[in-house]
């Protein structure tokens, strides 16, 4: 029986990454991470991305990312400065929404996502 288009993990990663250039190793590492299991099958971030693309949710996320990057560029290019109190409040909200109360929990979360404090 011939393999279906997304039977191999390599196929799922290839589709999730899409066309692009540059150093893709960090993204490939992330896409290989298991997210959950159902029955005897493990699902990875590549499966989540592929599902989002197939179900039409990926473009919404991509648009949010584009808008966020445009905001960062505007801030970097302009004379505006962020209000430190608002930044602190947003950081607190982010942490508490994810139950990252202690500094150690926050650092572990950042490490898990390959980020630095």
Secondary structure by P-SEA (a helix, b strand, c coil): ccccccccaaaaaaaaaccccccaaaaaaaaaccccccccccccaaaaaaaaaaacaaaaaaaaaaaaaaaaaaaaaccccccaaaaaaaaaaaaaaaccccaaaaaaaaaaacccc
